[in-house]
């Protein structure tokens, strides 16, 4: 178990005071057996009226209506939590799913729904060829197949932070050989769906011990993204192809969604022209207590 503190502050700057539309925040995780929320604090400047709800996936979402115009908008979240990861890479896959290919039960297929379907076009078969390359025999161990796919992107795809919104189509990431963590995750998710697995997108944070200098010198981190695959008997298993992690206790889940576009940490609007927006800064620190 890790006892972690996450500090996430986002500041938007404008040329003059502007009025804000409603903002949607996905910054607070839900309690579970593997992640216990010990404390959570949300600070807003200017102040706003906050309403909490659960979205269609059960994520905790805050809707904020700001009360006054301002030239600077700051949204700060501090989380204290206990994170429990898998004890190694051994997890009990049900006998009927231990070897690939397998067929989900009728109930699982109904409940997984669109999480089994590919969402992005692959007209030239770039993603399909990449995914097929990991099926070295039939049958083969399911865990071995997914582990091989999870470890295959980092050696050949150059990690590059992208500040523009959205994700690249998986075929583009494979062809350009560059992408951010959300692009790595989406390639893995779409490949898993192509092979018949139920998969979903996860956003949150990554604890990196190499960056942890304690509270006196906060670590420089960022939001993170990875994938989860549903395996009968084991449930949802985390796969992080950016850092080649499976089920680690340093992955801090905040939101799970069908598509990356549904897991944006902060979204909202303001009244004014594009020229009024001067820029934004994001500061994230993840430390172990």
Secondary structure as UniProt FT lines:
FT   STRAND          2..18
FT   STRAND          23..28
FT   STRAND          35..45
FT   STRAND          48..54
FT   TURN            56..57
FT   STRAND          60..66
FT   STRAND          70..83
FT   HELIX           95..97
FT   STRAND          99..100
FT   HELIX           106..112
FT   HELIX           113..116
FT   TURN            123..124
FT   HELIX           126..132
FT   TURN            133..134
FT   STRAND          140..141
FT   HELIX           142..150
FT   TURN            154..156
FT   STRAND          158..159
FT   HELIX           170..176
FT   STRAND          178..179
FT   HELIX           181..194
FT   TURN            195..196
FT   STRAND          198..206
FT   HELIX           209..211
FT   TURN            216..217
FT   STRAND          223..231
FT   TURN            232..234
FT   STRAND          235..240
FT   TURN            241..244
FT   STRAND          245..246
FT   TURN            249..250
FT   STRAND          251..257
FT   HELIX           260..262
FT   STRAND          266..267
FT   HELIX           274..276
FT   STRAND          277..288
//
